[in-house]
Amino acid sequence: MHLVGPALTMTGKRKGKIKFRNAEEARKHRELESDWHDLQKKWGVEQEQKKRKRLMDAEPLVYSLSTPIGRTNTHHIKSLDTGHSGPVSSKPAPKYTGSKMLGVGQLHKSNAVPVFCDQDAIDIARMRR
């Protein structure tokens, strides 16, 4: 838990006491709160009761662990015949078969560079280490 930031709290979600700048803001807040509660009462049930009623009226979930439609006759799906039998062979290693490349030079550590002309080989040899 020491890696989790201070935004995550395990002590609950209750907010602390609200502090106001002056008495006028406190009065305005109390007035708005009472208006909000009056509005909620005007339009019906309280929020908690509304949630509870909706949950109690909801249809219970029914799980059906049966075979999907269309799969009742399929007992075994045969594999596609590729004409190959036995274990799969690995892909052959790629090889350069051209005549333009003279060789492979080592530029830095394990950085292999193809050499196509004598000047490339000289440049690679003269580079700083």
N, C-alpha and C positions, 0 to 999 in steps of 0.2 A: 504494500500500500504506500510505501514511501516514494514510489515513482509517479503516483497519481497526483495531479495538480490540486490546488486548494478549492477548485470549483466543485469537486466531488465531495459530498459530505455524507457521513453515515449517521449523523445525529438527528436527521429528520429534515423536513422542509418547512417548518414553521418560521414565518418571518418575524423579525424583531419589532420592537416598538418604533413607530414612525415619528421622526423628529421634524418639526416644522420651523421655518425661519422666524415666523412671528404668529401672533394670535389670529390675525386676519386669515392667513393661509390655513390654520387649523380649523377655524370656523367654516371656511369654504369647503374644506375636505369633509367635515362632518355633515354639512348640508348635502353635498353631492352623494355621499354614502347613503344617507337616508332616502334621497330621491331614487337612487338605484334600487334599494330594497323595496320601496313602494312600487316601482315599476315592475319588479319581479313578482310581487304579490298580485298586482293588477292583472297580469297576463297568465295567471294560473298557478300551477304547483311550484313549490320550491325546487331548486336544481337537484338536490340530493334525492328528493322524492320522485322527481321526474326520471332520473337515471334508474332508480330502483324499479319503478313501474315498467320502464321500457325493457329492462333485463328480465323481469318476471314474466312479461307478456311475450317475450321472444320464444320462438319455436325451438325446442331442444335439438341438438345435432344428432343425426342418425348416421352411423357409419355402415357402409355396405362393402364388405370385403369379398366381392364376387368378381368373376372374370368379366372384363369389358365386352360390350356387344361386338360381335364380329370375330371374336377370338375363341369362341366355344368349340369350333371344329379343328382348330390348329393344335395338334398335340406335339409336333416336332417340326422345326423349320430346318430343311436341309441346307448344308453349306454350298456355296457356289463352287463348281468344279473349275479350277484354273489350269488343270493339266499338269500340275506339279505335285509330286508325292514326297513325303518325308519332311524333315525340318527345312526351314527356309534358309537359303544360302545368302551370305552377305554380299554387298555390292563391291565389285572390284575397285581397287585403289586407282584414282585417276593418274595418268602418266602423260607427260609432255612428249608429243611425237613430231613436233615441228622442227625446222632447221634454223630459225631466226635467233633463238636464244643460245648464247655461248655457254652460260653457266649460271651459278647462284653465288651472289656475294653477300657478306654479312655486314650490314650497315652499323648496327648497334645492338649489343647483347644477342638476343635471339630473333632479331629482325632480319629475315632472309629476303633479299632483293634480287629479282631476275636481272641478269646482265645480257644486253643485246648487242653491245659493241665494245671495242677495246677502250674507248674513251670513258664509258661508264665504269669499267673496272678500275681505271686510273683514278677517276674522281672519288670512287668509294674508298680506295686505298689512301688517298690524301686527306680525307676528312679527319677532323680532330676527334680525339677520344675523350 
